[in-house]
């Protein structure tokens, strides 16, 4: 089963950004753009595994939605997202039943990590594969498949691919890859280039062995880093 998340956010660009990233991470996302809609979505029997709740909403604000939810005895995990970063505001939200509090602006990877912690803590976490198109990885063991064919990856290749898959539609810097993959190693940044080269070749070889054109490539964005993309013209 896929974790089912309610994203309560009234800013369209932010909602699209978060929703796309969470879906790429294997979650099912539904949206509410104001407090009244959120309250309706969260009536008894809603079936959500977690709620991402902005506080500054039109009409009924996020704290009111949270208060009503807890007043119904609903213990669904709630991660509050808000520009209200002061300590009193955070304390108020937590006292009213929020499970965690993330001030804006935030890094997507931190949001995803905190959400996974909440899902596990409340026994709602499911095994969710990391996916990009036909590429899939089981994060707990590093097994990766392209169009169902297992990729023969080294430990470091699997680690690099996990980092890329965990950052959909965002570039990953060479420095970040080096930090996360070459832990405790004194190799230079050139080692990342070699690693990415080998990983690219394995993706290409796997597609070719199945008689397919490459649908997943690792694109270099000069001065920024690397990102998984689909070639132009790929459906």
Secondary structure as UniProt FT lines:
FT   STRAND          4..8
FT   HELIX           12..24
FT   TURN            25..26
FT   STRAND          28..32
FT   HELIX           35..41
FT   TURN            44..45
FT   STRAND          50..54
FT   HELIX           62..71
FT   TURN            72..73
FT   STRAND          77..82
FT   HELIX           87..95
FT   TURN            96..97
FT   STRAND          100..103
FT   HELIX           108..121
FT   TURN            122..123
FT   STRAND          130..132
FT   TURN            133..134
FT   STRAND          135..138
FT   TURN            139..142
FT   STRAND          143..146
FT   TURN            147..148
FT   STRAND          149..150
FT   HELIX           155..165
FT   TURN            168..169
FT   HELIX           174..181
FT   TURN            183..184
FT   HELIX           190..209
FT   TURN            210..211
FT   STRAND          217..221
FT   TURN            222..224
FT   STRAND          225..229
FT   TURN            232..233
//
